[in-house]
């Protein structure tokens, strides 16, 4: 039985292959961003930050129904991956997404998810 999603013969466009191989080196570290977002709790936090702009750690803990320590752990991972940043104001710590690229990534992923729901996926 032959699969329909596999080439039936093997041949390569070596010019294209070499061009992409040279560019693909720049993806180093990209998978780590997706790994950080592969956790349901961190996605919820990133979405909350995308919709609210910034949140204190206590608010994040309440939003995800967890302890402050657990929320801090997840926020720290997002920060270490360059997805979030924080600012200390007095005794409070506020987190936000690191930049417009991260905001765009979260928003586009959410739009894709919603689009799939409308198309019966």
C-alpha positions in Angstrom: 0.0 0.0 0.0 1.5 3.4 -1.0 1.1 6.5 1.2 -0.3 9.5 -0.7 1.7 12.0 1.5 5.1 10.7 0.4 7.0 11.2 -2.9 6.8 8.1 -5.1 10.3 8.8 -6.4 13.3 10.3 -4.8 14.9 13.4 -6.3 16.1 16.7 -4.9 16.5 20.2 -6.1 20.0 20.6 -4.8 20.1 24.4 -5.3 17.0 24.8 -3.2 18.3 22.2 -0.6 21.7 24.0 -0.2 20.0 27.4 0.0 17.7 26.3 2.8 20.4 24.3 4.6 22.4 27.5 4.9 19.5 29.5 6.2 18.2 26.9 8.5 21.2 27.3 10.9 19.5 30.5 12.1 16.7 28.5 13.7 19.0 27.5 16.6 17.1 28.3 19.8 13.7 28.6 18.1 12.5 25.3 19.3 13.2 26.4 22.9 10.6 29.2 22.5 8.0 26.7 21.4 9.1 24.3 24.3 8.5 27.1 26.7 5.0 27.6 25.3 4.3 23.9 25.0 3.2 23.9 28.7 -0.5 24.6 29.1 0.1 26.8 32.2 2.7 29.0 30.5 0.4 29.4 27.4 -2.4 30.6 29.8 0.0 33.0 31.4 1.3 34.3 28.0 -2.3 34.7 26.8 -3.2 36.6 30.0 -0.2 38.9 29.5 -1.1 39.4 25.8 -4.6 40.4 26.7 -3.9 42.5 29.8 -0.5 44.0 29.0 1.0 43.5 32.4 0.0 41.6 35.5 1.5 41.2 39.0 2.6 37.8 40.1 -0.3 37.5 42.6 -2.8 38.2 39.8 -1.2 35.6 37.6 -1.4 33.1 40.4 -5.1 33.8 40.8 -5.8 33.6 37.1 -4.1 30.2 36.7 -5.5 29.0 40.1 -2.1 28.2 41.6 0.2 29.3 44.3 2.4 32.4 43.9 5.4 30.2 44.0 4.1 28.1 41.1 3.2 31.2 39.1 6.6 32.7 39.8 8.3 29.5 38.5 6.4 29.6 35.2 7.0 33.4 34.8 10.7 32.8 35.4 10.8 30.3 32.6 9.0 32.7 30.2 11.5 35.4 31.2 14.6 33.1 30.8 13.3 32.2 27.3 13.1 35.9 26.4 9.3 35.8 26.2 8.5 37.9 29.3 10.0 40.7 31.3 9.4 42.0 34.7 9.5 45.3 36.6 9.7 45.7 40.4 7.6 48.6 41.7 8.0 48.9 45.5 6.9 45.5 46.9 5.1 44.4 43.7 6.5 42.6 40.6 4.8 43.1 37.3 5.3 40.9 34.3 4.6 41.7 30.6 5.4 40.1 27.3 9.0 41.0 26.3 8.1 42.7 23.0 5.7 43.1 20.1 7.1 39.9 18.4 6.0 37.7 21.4 2.6 39.5 21.5 2.2 38.8 17.8 3.2 35.2 18.2 0.6 34.6 21.0 -2.1 36.5 19.1 -1.5 34.7 15.8 -1.5 31.3 17.5 -4.8 32.2 19.2 -6.3 33.4 16.0 -5.2 30.2 14.2 -6.9 28.2 17.0 -10.1 30.2 16.7 -10.1 29.9 12.9 -9.7 26.1 13.2 -12.8 25.9 15.6 -14.9 27.8 13.0 -13.8 25.4 10.3 -14.7 22.3 12.3 -11.2 21.2 13.1 
